[in-house]
């Protein structure tokens, strides 16, 4: 009597619980010509920000703010050029006490003829909706941004969050971009 009951419970548990392969399957987001794959602990965001094609969130540890990744694609010839976008991103950080723009580093990534520009900006980030005058200053923040170039229209990626946590994710962000460029 007990053995058939235990067998039934074990079978139910095996069917009802997802396999490790299902749990480990990365989330995917197709944006323009690129597909981005992000694995746990990143989570797909259910709600899009204004103008965003979608995004992911990495929950903060011990009550810290999360890291947010947002993807944008406006179509061929849309969204402005590379330099105007970089200047706009840099202006989303307060200048230093001498009025100099927030520091920004650049790195080019090329995979099989596909190009991306990766930038890192640190400082006080002005958080808030695009085009809104109401911004919240977020001290000690970072942005790892990327512009993936394509004839179908560039794809813009902005990853923002607390500086130390965001910079700690930079290598994994580069891997996500490199994988997307690989197709």
Rosetta constraint file for C-alpha pairs under 8 A:
AtomPair CA 1 CA 5 HARMONIC 6.56 0.50
AtomPair CA 2 CA 6 HARMONIC 6.12 0.50
AtomPair CA 3 CA 7 HARMONIC 6.12 0.50
AtomPair CA 4 CA 8 HARMONIC 6.12 0.50
AtomPair CA 5 CA 9 HARMONIC 6.22 0.50
AtomPair CA 6 CA 10 HARMONIC 6.09 0.50
AtomPair CA 7 CA 11 HARMONIC 6.15 0.50
AtomPair CA 8 CA 12 HARMONIC 6.11 0.50
AtomPair CA 9 CA 13 HARMONIC 6.11 0.50
AtomPair CA 10 CA 14 HARMONIC 6.17 0.50
AtomPair CA 11 CA 15 HARMONIC 6.23 0.50
AtomPair CA 12 CA 16 HARMONIC 5.84 0.50
AtomPair CA 13 CA 17 HARMONIC 5.88 0.50
AtomPair CA 14 CA 18 HARMONIC 7.88 0.50
AtomPair CA 18 CA 22 HARMONIC 6.03 0.50
AtomPair CA 18 CA 23 HARMONIC 6.58 0.50
AtomPair CA 19 CA 23 HARMONIC 6.37 0.50
AtomPair CA 20 CA 24 HARMONIC 6.02 0.50
AtomPair CA 21 CA 25 HARMONIC 6.13 0.50
AtomPair CA 24 CA 39 HARMONIC 7.06 0.50
AtomPair CA 24 CA 40 HARMONIC 7.16 0.50
AtomPair CA 25 CA 39 HARMONIC 6.89 0.50
AtomPair CA 26 CA 37 HARMONIC 5.79 0.50
AtomPair CA 26 CA 38 HARMONIC 5.18 0.50
AtomPair CA 26 CA 39 HARMONIC 4.17 0.50
AtomPair CA 26 CA 40 HARMONIC 6.91 0.50
AtomPair CA 27 CA 37 HARMONIC 5.58 0.50
AtomPair CA 27 CA 38 HARMONIC 5.24 0.50
AtomPair CA 27 CA 39 HARMONIC 6.11 0.50
AtomPair CA 27 CA 43 HARMONIC 7.55 0.50
AtomPair CA 27 CA 44 HARMONIC 6.60 0.50
AtomPair CA 28 CA 35 HARMONIC 6.66 0.50
AtomPair CA 28 CA 36 HARMONIC 5.54 0.50
AtomPair CA 28 CA 37 HARMONIC 4.48 0.50
AtomPair CA 28 CA 38 HARMONIC 6.42 0.50
AtomPair CA 29 CA 35 HARMONIC 5.63 0.50
AtomPair CA 29 CA 36 HARMONIC 5.19 0.50
AtomPair CA 29 CA 37 HARMONIC 6.58 0.50
AtomPair CA 29 CA 54 HARMONIC 7.28 0.50
AtomPair CA 29 CA 55 HARMONIC 7.91 0.50
AtomPair CA 30 CA 34 HARMONIC 5.80 0.50
AtomPair CA 30 CA 35 HARMONIC 4.25 0.50
AtomPair CA 30 CA 36 HARMONIC 6.26 0.50
AtomPair CA 31 CA 35 HARMONIC 6.15 0.50
AtomPair CA 31 CA 36 HARMONIC 7.65 0.50
AtomPair CA 31 CA 53 HARMONIC 6.62 0.50
AtomPair CA 31 CA 71 HARMONIC 7.23 0.50
AtomPair CA 31 CA 72 HARMONIC 7.41 0.50
AtomPair CA 31 CA 73 HARMONIC 6.51 0.50
AtomPair CA 31 CA 155 HARMONIC 6.94 0.50
AtomPair CA 32 CA 73 HARMONIC 6.10 0.50
AtomPair CA 32 CA 75 HARMONIC 7.32 0.50
AtomPair CA 32 CA 152 HARMONIC 6.58 0.50
AtomPair CA 32 CA 153 HARMONIC 6.81 0.50
AtomPair CA 32 CA 154 HARMONIC 7.58 0.50
AtomPair CA 32 CA 155 HARMONIC 6.54 0.50
AtomPair CA 33 CA 150 HARMONIC 6.90 0.50
AtomPair CA 33 CA 152 HARMONIC 6.46 0.50
AtomPair CA 33 CA 153 HARMONIC 7.95 0.50
AtomPair CA 34 CA 155 HARMONIC 7.97 0.50
AtomPair CA 34 CA 180 HARMONIC 5.50 0.50
AtomPair CA 34 CA 181 HARMONIC 6.90 0.50
AtomPair CA 34 CA 183 HARMONIC 7.07 0.50
AtomPair CA 35 CA 180 HARMONIC 5.44 0.50
AtomPair CA 35 CA 183 HARMONIC 7.43 0.50
AtomPair CA 36 CA 176 HARMONIC 6.37 0.50
AtomPair CA 36 CA 177 HARMONIC 7.28 0.50
AtomPair CA 36 CA 179 HARMONIC 7.47 0.50
AtomPair CA 36 CA 180 HARMONIC 5.45 0.50
AtomPair CA 37 CA 176 HARMONIC 6.52 0.50
AtomPair CA 37 CA 179 HARMONIC 7.97 0.50
AtomPair CA 37 CA 180 HARMONIC 7.70 0.50
AtomPair CA 38 CA 42 HARMONIC 6.42 0.50
AtomPair CA 38 CA 43 HARMONIC 7.98 0.50
AtomPair CA 38 CA 176 HARMONIC 6.98 0.50
AtomPair CA 39 CA 43 HARMONIC 7.80 0.50
AtomPair CA 41 CA 58 HARMONIC 6.36 0.50
AtomPair CA 41 CA 59 HARMONIC 7.76 0.50
AtomPair CA 42 CA 56 HARMONIC 6.26 0.50
AtomPair CA 42 CA 57 HARMONIC 5.59 0.50
AtomPair CA 42 CA 58 HARMONIC 4.62 0.50
AtomPair CA 42 CA 59 HARMONIC 7.44 0.50
AtomPair CA 43 CA 56 HARMONIC 5.37 0.50
AtomPair CA 43 CA 57 HARMONIC 5.25 0.50
AtomPair CA 43 CA 58 HARMONIC 6.32 0.50
AtomPair CA 44 CA 55 HARMONIC 6.22 0.50
AtomPair CA 44 CA 56 HARMONIC 4.45 0.50
AtomPair CA 44 CA 57 HARMONIC 6.45 0.50
AtomPair CA 45 CA 54 HARMONIC 7.07 0.50
AtomPair CA 45 CA 55 HARMONIC 5.49 0.50
AtomPair CA 45 CA 56 HARMONIC 5.00 0.50
AtomPair CA 45 CA 57 HARMONIC 6.25 0.50
AtomPair CA 47 CA 54 HARMONIC 7.66 0.50
AtomPair CA 48 CA 52 HARMONIC 5.83 0.50
AtomPair CA 48 CA 53 HARMONIC 6.89 0.50
AtomPair CA 48 CA 54 HARMONIC 5.27 0.50
AtomPair CA 48 CA 55 HARMONIC 6.87 0.50
AtomPair CA 49 CA 54 HARMONIC 7.41 0.50
AtomPair CA 49 CA 70 HARMONIC 7.82 0.50
AtomPair CA 49 CA 129 HARMONIC 7.98 0.50
AtomPair CA 50 CA 129 HARMONIC 7.24 0.50
AtomPair CA 50 CA 130 HARMONIC 7.39 0.50
AtomPair CA 51 CA 72 HARMONIC 6.83 0.50
AtomPair CA 52 CA 70 HARMONIC 6.39 0.50
AtomPair CA 52 CA 71 HARMONIC 5.72 0.50
AtomPair CA 52 CA 72 HARMONIC 4.93 0.50
AtomPair CA 52 CA 73 HARMONIC 7.57 0.50
AtomPair CA 53 CA 70 HARMONIC 7.55 0.50
AtomPair CA 53 CA 71 HARMONIC 5.49 0.50
AtomPair CA 53 CA 72 HARMONIC 5.22 0.50
AtomPair CA 53 CA 73 HARMONIC 6.57 0.50
AtomPair CA 54 CA 70 HARMONIC 6.05 0.50
AtomPair CA 54 CA 71 HARMONIC 5.67 0.50
AtomPair CA 54 CA 72 HARMONIC 7.54 0.50
AtomPair CA 55 CA 68 HARMONIC 7.33 0.50
AtomPair CA 55 CA 69 HARMONIC 5.29 0.50
AtomPair CA 55 CA 70 HARMONIC 4.38 0.50
AtomPair CA 55 CA 71 HARMONIC 5.88 0.50
AtomPair CA 56 CA 68 HARMONIC 6.07 0.50
AtomPair CA 56 CA 69 HARMONIC 5.10 0.50
AtomPair CA 56 CA 70 HARMONIC 6.72 0.50
AtomPair CA 57 CA 66 HARMONIC 6.55 0.50
AtomPair CA 57 CA 67 HARMONIC 5.73 0.50
AtomPair CA 57 CA 68 HARMONIC 4.66 0.50
AtomPair CA 57 CA 69 HARMONIC 6.17 0.50
AtomPair CA 58 CA 66 HARMONIC 5.55 0.50
AtomPair CA 58 CA 67 HARMONIC 5.04 0.50
AtomPair CA 58 CA 68 HARMONIC 6.48 0.50
AtomPair CA 59 CA 65 HARMONIC 7.28 0.50
AtomPair CA 59 CA 66 HARMONIC 4.51 0.50
AtomPair CA 59 CA 67 HARMONIC 6.56 0.50
AtomPair CA 60 CA 64 HARMONIC 4.60 0.50
AtomPair CA 60 CA 65 HARMONIC 5.03 0.50
AtomPair CA 60 CA 66 HARMONIC 4.18 0.50
AtomPair CA 60 CA 67 HARMONIC 6.81 0.50
AtomPair CA 61 CA 65 HARMONIC 7.84 0.50
AtomPair CA 61 CA 66 HARMONIC 7.93 0.50
AtomPair CA 64 CA 162 HARMONIC 7.96 0.50
AtomPair CA 65 CA 161 HARMONIC 6.88 0.50
AtomPair CA 65 CA 162 HARMONIC 6.77 0.50
AtomPair CA 66 CA 161 HARMONIC 6.23 0.50
AtomPair CA 66 CA 162 HARMONIC 7.67 0.50
AtomPair CA 67 CA 159 HARMONIC 6.82 0.50
AtomPair CA 67 CA 160 HARMONIC 5.63 0.50
AtomPair CA 67 CA 161 HARMONIC 4.35 0.50
AtomPair CA 67 CA 162 HARMONIC 7.04 0.50
AtomPair CA 67 CA 165 HARMONIC 7.63 0.50
AtomPair CA 67 CA 166 HARMONIC 6.48 0.50
AtomPair CA 68 CA 158 HARMONIC 7.91 0.50
AtomPair CA 68 CA 159 HARMONIC 5.46 0.50
AtomPair CA 68 CA 160 HARMONIC 5.41 0.50
AtomPair CA 68 CA 161 HARMONIC 6.39 0.50
AtomPair CA 69 CA 157 HARMONIC 6.87 0.50
AtomPair CA 69 CA 158 HARMONIC 5.62 0.50
AtomPair CA 69 CA 159 HARMONIC 4.19 0.50
AtomPair CA 69 CA 160 HARMONIC 6.61 0.50
AtomPair CA 70 CA 157 HARMONIC 5.69 0.50
AtomPair CA 70 CA 158 HARMONIC 5.31 0.50
AtomPair CA 70 CA 159 HARMONIC 6.41 0.50
AtomPair CA 71 CA 155 HARMONIC 6.97 0.50
AtomPair CA 71 CA 156 HARMONIC 5.65 0.50
AtomPair CA 71 CA 157 HARMONIC 4.62 0.50
AtomPair CA 71 CA 158 HARMONIC 6.63 0.50
AtomPair CA 72 CA 155 HARMONIC 5.70 0.50
AtomPair CA 72 CA 156 HARMONIC 4.95 0.50
AtomPair CA 72 CA 157 HARMONIC 6.44 0.50
AtomPair CA 73 CA 79 HARMONIC 7.35 0.50
AtomPair CA 73 CA 153 HARMONIC 6.80 0.50
AtomPair CA 73 CA 154 HARMONIC 6.38 0.50
AtomPair CA 73 CA 155 HARMONIC 4.89 0.50
AtomPair CA 73 CA 156 HARMONIC 6.45 0.50
AtomPair CA 74 CA 78 HARMONIC 5.32 0.50
AtomPair CA 74 CA 79 HARMONIC 5.58 0.50
AtomPair CA 74 CA 153 HARMONIC 6.69 0.50
AtomPair CA 74 CA 154 HARMONIC 7.64 0.50
AtomPair CA 74 CA 155 HARMONIC 7.84 0.50
AtomPair CA 75 CA 79 HARMONIC 7.62 0.50
AtomPair CA 75 CA 152 HARMONIC 6.04 0.50
AtomPair CA 75 CA 153 HARMONIC 4.52 0.50
AtomPair CA 75 CA 154 HARMONIC 7.26 0.50
AtomPair CA 76 CA 151 HARMONIC 6.26 0.50
AtomPair CA 76 CA 152 HARMONIC 4.75 0.50
AtomPair CA 76 CA 153 HARMONIC 3.73 0.50
AtomPair CA 76 CA 154 HARMONIC 7.18 0.50
AtomPair CA 77 CA 153 HARMONIC 5.99 0.50
AtomPair CA 78 CA 153 HARMONIC 6.70 0.50
AtomPair CA 78 CA 154 HARMONIC 7.95 0.50
AtomPair CA 79 CA 154 HARMONIC 7.63 0.50
AtomPair CA 80 CA 84 HARMONIC 6.47 0.50
AtomPair CA 80 CA 85 HARMONIC 6.60 0.50
AtomPair CA 81 CA 85 HARMONIC 6.38 0.50
AtomPair CA 82 CA 86 HARMONIC 6.28 0.50
AtomPair CA 82 CA 147 HARMONIC 7.11 0.50
AtomPair CA 83 CA 87 HARMONIC 6.15 0.50
AtomPair CA 84 CA 88 HARMONIC 6.15 0.50
AtomPair CA 85 CA 89 HARMONIC 6.08 0.50
AtomPair CA 86 CA 90 HARMONIC 6.11 0.50
AtomPair CA 87 CA 91 HARMONIC 6.23 0.50
AtomPair CA 88 CA 92 HARMONIC 6.54 0.50
AtomPair CA 89 CA 93 HARMONIC 7.50 0.50
AtomPair CA 90 CA 101 HARMONIC 6.90 0.50
AtomPair CA 90 CA 102 HARMONIC 6.35 0.50
AtomPair CA 90 CA 104 HARMONIC 7.23 0.50
AtomPair CA 90 CA 121 HARMONIC 6.83 0.50
AtomPair CA 91 CA 95 HARMONIC 7.83 0.50
AtomPair CA 91 CA 101 HARMONIC 7.22 0.50
AtomPair CA 91 CA 102 HARMONIC 7.77 0.50
AtomPair CA 92 CA 125 HARMONIC 5.91 0.50
AtomPair CA 92 CA 126 HARMONIC 5.35 0.50
AtomPair CA 92 CA 127 HARMONIC 7.72 0.50
AtomPair CA 93 CA 101 HARMONIC 7.72 0.50
AtomPair CA 93 CA 102 HARMONIC 6.07 0.50
AtomPair CA 93 CA 121 HARMONIC 7.98 0.50
AtomPair CA 93 CA 122 HARMONIC 7.57 0.50
AtomPair CA 93 CA 123 HARMONIC 6.22 0.50
AtomPair CA 93 CA 124 HARMONIC 5.29 0.50
AtomPair CA 93 CA 125 HARMONIC 4.37 0.50
AtomPair CA 93 CA 126 HARMONIC 5.69 0.50
AtomPair CA 94 CA 101 HARMONIC 7.18 0.50
AtomPair CA 94 CA 102 HARMONIC 6.55 0.50
AtomPair CA 94 CA 123 HARMONIC 7.01 0.50
AtomPair CA 94 CA 124 HARMONIC 5.50 0.50
AtomPair CA 94 CA 125 HARMONIC 6.57 0.50
AtomPair CA 94 CA 126 HARMONIC 7.12 0.50
AtomPair CA 95 CA 99 HARMONIC 5.08 0.50
AtomPair CA 95 CA 100 HARMONIC 5.18 0.50
AtomPair CA 95 CA 101 HARMONIC 4.52 0.50
AtomPair CA 95 CA 102 HARMONIC 5.28 0.50
AtomPair CA 96 CA 100 HARMONIC 5.37 0.50
AtomPair CA 96 CA 101 HARMONIC 6.51 0.50
AtomPair CA 96 CA 102 HARMONIC 6.45 0.50
AtomPair CA 102 CA 121 HARMONIC 6.61 0.50
AtomPair CA 102 CA 122 HARMONIC 6.41 0.50
AtomPair CA 102 CA 123 HARMONIC 6.19 0.50
AtomPair CA 103 CA 121 HARMONIC 5.73 0.50
AtomPair CA 103 CA 122 HARMONIC 6.24 0.50
AtomPair CA 103 CA 123 HARMONIC 7.74 0.50
AtomPair CA 104 CA 119 HARMONIC 6.51 0.50
AtomPair CA 104 CA 120 HARMONIC 5.44 0.50
AtomPair CA 104 CA 121 HARMONIC 4.50 0.50
AtomPair CA 104 CA 122 HARMONIC 7.15 0.50
AtomPair CA 105 CA 119 HARMONIC 5.43 0.50
AtomPair CA 105 CA 120 HARMONIC 5.25 0.50
AtomPair CA 105 CA 121 HARMONIC 6.76 0.50
AtomPair CA 106 CA 117 HARMONIC 6.88 0.50
AtomPair CA 106 CA 118 HARMONIC 5.73 0.50
AtomPair CA 106 CA 119 HARMONIC 4.52 0.50
AtomPair CA 106 CA 120 HARMONIC 6.74 0.50
AtomPair CA 107 CA 117 HARMONIC 5.86 0.50
AtomPair CA 107 CA 118 HARMONIC 5.06 0.50
AtomPair CA 107 CA 119 HARMONIC 6.32 0.50
AtomPair CA 108 CA 115 HARMONIC 7.30 0.50
AtomPair CA 108 CA 116 HARMONIC 5.97 0.50
AtomPair CA 108 CA 117 HARMONIC 4.64 0.50
AtomPair CA 108 CA 118 HARMONIC 6.13 0.50
AtomPair CA 109 CA 115 HARMONIC 5.81 0.50
AtomPair CA 109 CA 116 HARMONIC 5.13 0.50
AtomPair CA 109 CA 117 HARMONIC 6.12 0.50
AtomPair CA 109 CA 118 HARMONIC 7.26 0.50
AtomPair CA 109 CA 178 HARMONIC 7.51 0.50
AtomPair CA 110 CA 114 HARMONIC 5.52 0.50
AtomPair CA 110 CA 115 HARMONIC 4.52 0.50
AtomPair CA 110 CA 116 HARMONIC 6.38 0.50
AtomPair CA 110 CA 181 HARMONIC 7.94 0.50
AtomPair CA 111 CA 115 HARMONIC 6.60 0.50
AtomPair CA 111 CA 178 HARMONIC 6.85 0.50
AtomPair CA 111 CA 181 HARMONIC 6.02 0.50
AtomPair CA 111 CA 182 HARMONIC 6.17 0.50
AtomPair CA 112 CA 181 HARMONIC 7.75 0.50
AtomPair CA 112 CA 182 HARMONIC 6.84 0.50
AtomPair CA 114 CA 148 HARMONIC 7.86 0.50
AtomPair CA 114 CA 149 HARMONIC 7.00 0.50
AtomPair CA 114 CA 150 HARMONIC 7.55 0.50
AtomPair CA 114 CA 181 HARMONIC 5.91 0.50
AtomPair CA 114 CA 182 HARMONIC 7.83 0.50
AtomPair CA 115 CA 148 HARMONIC 6.07 0.50
AtomPair CA 115 CA 149 HARMONIC 5.68 0.50
AtomPair CA 115 CA 181 HARMONIC 7.47 0.50
AtomPair CA 116 CA 146 HARMONIC 6.52 0.50
AtomPair CA 116 CA 147 HARMONIC 5.37 0.50
AtomPair CA 116 CA 148 HARMONIC 4.22 0.50
AtomPair CA 116 CA 149 HARMONIC 5.92 0.50
AtomPair CA 116 CA 177 HARMONIC 7.94 0.50
AtomPair CA 117 CA 146 HARMONIC 5.41 0.50
AtomPair CA 117 CA 147 HARMONIC 5.28 0.50
AtomPair CA 117 CA 148 HARMONIC 6.64 0.50
AtomPair CA 118 CA 144 HARMONIC 7.04 0.50
AtomPair CA 118 CA 145 HARMONIC 5.70 0.50
AtomPair CA 118 CA 146 HARMONIC 4.40 0.50
AtomPair CA 118 CA 147 HARMONIC 6.75 0.50
AtomPair CA 118 CA 174 HARMONIC 7.99 0.50
AtomPair CA 119 CA 143 HARMONIC 7.80 0.50
AtomPair CA 119 CA 144 HARMONIC 5.69 0.50
AtomPair CA 119 CA 145 HARMONIC 5.13 0.50
AtomPair CA 119 CA 146 HARMONIC 6.20 0.50
AtomPair CA 120 CA 142 HARMONIC 7.04 0.50
AtomPair CA 120 CA 143 HARMONIC 5.61 0.50
AtomPair CA 120 CA 144 HARMONIC 4.58 0.50
AtomPair CA 120 CA 145 HARMONIC 6.36 0.50
AtomPair CA 121 CA 142 HARMONIC 5.56 0.50
AtomPair CA 121 CA 143 HARMONIC 5.16 0.50
AtomPair CA 121 CA 144 HARMONIC 6.65 0.50
AtomPair CA 122 CA 140 HARMONIC 7.03 0.50
AtomPair CA 122 CA 141 HARMONIC 5.82 0.50
AtomPair CA 122 CA 142 HARMONIC 4.32 0.50
AtomPair CA 122 CA 143 HARMONIC 6.47 0.50
AtomPair CA 122 CA 163 HARMONIC 6.85 0.50
AtomPair CA 123 CA 139 HARMONIC 6.31 0.50
AtomPair CA 123 CA 140 HARMONIC 5.25 0.50
AtomPair CA 123 CA 141 HARMONIC 5.51 0.50
AtomPair CA 123 CA 142 HARMONIC 6.44 0.50
AtomPair CA 123 CA 163 HARMONIC 7.99 0.50
AtomPair CA 124 CA 137 HARMONIC 6.01 0.50
AtomPair CA 124 CA 138 HARMONIC 5.24 0.50
AtomPair CA 124 CA 139 HARMONIC 4.22 0.50
AtomPair CA 124 CA 140 HARMONIC 5.70 0.50
AtomPair CA 124 CA 141 HARMONIC 5.83 0.50
AtomPair CA 125 CA 136 HARMONIC 7.92 0.50
AtomPair CA 125 CA 137 HARMONIC 5.63 0.50
AtomPair CA 125 CA 138 HARMONIC 4.97 0.50
AtomPair CA 125 CA 139 HARMONIC 6.45 0.50
AtomPair CA 125 CA 140 HARMONIC 7.76 0.50
AtomPair CA 125 CA 141 HARMONIC 5.85 0.50
AtomPair CA 125 CA 142 HARMONIC 7.27 0.50
AtomPair CA 126 CA 135 HARMONIC 5.32 0.50
AtomPair CA 126 CA 136 HARMONIC 5.39 0.50
AtomPair CA 126 CA 137 HARMONIC 4.61 0.50
AtomPair CA 126 CA 138 HARMONIC 6.20 0.50
AtomPair CA 127 CA 135 HARMONIC 5.21 0.50
AtomPair CA 127 CA 136 HARMONIC 4.97 0.50
AtomPair CA 127 CA 137 HARMONIC 6.20 0.50
AtomPair CA 127 CA 138 HARMONIC 6.69 0.50
AtomPair CA 128 CA 132 HARMONIC 6.92 0.50
AtomPair CA 128 CA 134 HARMONIC 6.61 0.50
AtomPair CA 128 CA 135 HARMONIC 4.81 0.50
AtomPair CA 128 CA 136 HARMONIC 6.36 0.50
AtomPair CA 129 CA 134 HARMONIC 7.93 0.50
AtomPair CA 129 CA 135 HARMONIC 7.66 0.50
AtomPair CA 140 CA 162 HARMONIC 6.16 0.50
AtomPair CA 140 CA 163 HARMONIC 5.41 0.50
AtomPair CA 141 CA 160 HARMONIC 7.15 0.50
AtomPair CA 141 CA 161 HARMONIC 5.56 0.50
AtomPair CA 141 CA 162 HARMONIC 4.40 0.50
AtomPair CA 141 CA 163 HARMONIC 4.19 0.50
AtomPair CA 141 CA 164 HARMONIC 7.92 0.50
AtomPair CA 141 CA 166 HARMONIC 7.94 0.50
AtomPair CA 142 CA 160 HARMONIC 5.71 0.50
AtomPair CA 142 CA 161 HARMONIC 5.84 0.50
AtomPair CA 142 CA 162 HARMONIC 6.17 0.50
AtomPair CA 142 CA 163 HARMONIC 4.51 0.50
AtomPair CA 142 CA 164 HARMONIC 7.95 0.50
AtomPair CA 142 CA 166 HARMONIC 6.26 0.50
AtomPair CA 142 CA 167 HARMONIC 7.08 0.50
AtomPair CA 143 CA 158 HARMONIC 6.58 0.50
AtomPair CA 143 CA 159 HARMONIC 5.40 0.50
AtomPair CA 143 CA 160 HARMONIC 4.46 0.50
AtomPair CA 143 CA 161 HARMONIC 6.89 0.50
AtomPair CA 143 CA 163 HARMONIC 7.90 0.50
AtomPair CA 143 CA 166 HARMONIC 7.30 0.50
AtomPair CA 144 CA 158 HARMONIC 6.18 0.50
AtomPair CA 144 CA 159 HARMONIC 5.12 0.50
AtomPair CA 144 CA 160 HARMONIC 6.59 0.50
AtomPair CA 144 CA 166 HARMONIC 7.48 0.50
AtomPair CA 144 CA 167 HARMONIC 7.62 0.50
AtomPair CA 144 CA 170 HARMONIC 6.94 0.50
AtomPair CA 145 CA 156 HARMONIC 7.43 0.50
AtomPair CA 145 CA 157 HARMONIC 5.40 0.50
AtomPair CA 145 CA 158 HARMONIC 4.47 0.50
AtomPair CA 145 CA 159 HARMONIC 5.95 0.50
AtomPair CA 146 CA 156 HARMONIC 5.82 0.50
AtomPair CA 146 CA 157 HARMONIC 5.01 0.50
AtomPair CA 146 CA 158 HARMONIC 6.64 0.50
AtomPair CA 147 CA 154 HARMONIC 6.50 0.50
AtomPair CA 147 CA 155 HARMONIC 5.68 0.50
AtomPair CA 147 CA 156 HARMONIC 4.67 0.50
AtomPair CA 147 CA 157 HARMONIC 6.38 0.50
AtomPair CA 148 CA 154 HARMONIC 5.57 0.50
AtomPair CA 148 CA 155 HARMONIC 5.10 0.50
AtomPair CA 148 CA 156 HARMONIC 6.50 0.50
AtomPair CA 148 CA 181 HARMONIC 7.83 0.50
AtomPair CA 149 CA 153 HARMONIC 6.90 0.50
AtomPair CA 149 CA 154 HARMONIC 4.57 0.50
AtomPair CA 149 CA 155 HARMONIC 6.61 0.50
AtomPair CA 150 CA 154 HARMONIC 5.22 0.50
AtomPair CA 150 CA 155 HARMONIC 7.65 0.50
AtomPair CA 159 CA 166 HARMONIC 7.59 0.50
AtomPair CA 160 CA 166 HARMONIC 6.71 0.50
AtomPair CA 161 CA 165 HARMONIC 7.12 0.50
AtomPair CA 161 CA 166 HARMONIC 5.58 0.50
AtomPair CA 162 CA 166 HARMONIC 5.91 0.50
AtomPair CA 163 CA 167 HARMONIC 5.97 0.50
AtomPair CA 164 CA 168 HARMONIC 6.10 0.50
AtomPair CA 165 CA 169 HARMONIC 6.63 0.50
AtomPair CA 166 CA 170 HARMONIC 6.68 0.50
AtomPair CA 169 CA 173 HARMONIC 6.16 0.50
AtomPair CA 170 CA 174 HARMONIC 6.20 0.50
AtomPair CA 171 CA 175 HARMONIC 6.28 0.50
AtomPair CA 172 CA 176 HARMONIC 6.26 0.50
AtomPair CA 173 CA 177 HARMONIC 6.30 0.50
AtomPair CA 174 CA 178 HARMONIC 6.01 0.50
AtomPair CA 175 CA 179 HARMONIC 6.03 0.50
AtomPair CA 176 CA 180 HARMONIC 6.25 0.50
AtomPair CA 177 CA 181 HARMONIC 6.21 0.50
AtomPair CA 178 CA 182 HARMONIC 6.24 0.50
AtomPair CA 179 CA 183 HARMONIC 6.80 0.50
